[in-house]
C-alpha cells in the first residue's frame, strides 16, 4: 500500500469516526503528534549534518596535502557554516526550558 493511500485511509477513517451524534469533531491527535516528532527529528538530523560539514571543512583546511588557497577556502567556509549553525541554535532554542507560572496578586 503506497504512503499516500495510507494517509487517505487514515483521513477516511478519521471522518468516519468523527460523525457522532453530538457533532463534536474528533481529530487524529496521534497522527499529528507523530508527524511533529518526524519533523523535529528530521530538523535535528539536518542541523547535525550542517554542523558536521562545517567541522569537517575546518579540519580539512589544516591538511597539508592541499594547496594553500584551497585550505583557506575550506577553513573560511567551515567557520562560516559553524557560525550559521550557532546562530540557528541561538534562534531556535527557547529562553526558558520550563514554563513560568505567574499568579495574579489579590
Beta strands, then each sheet from edge to edge (+ up, - down):
end
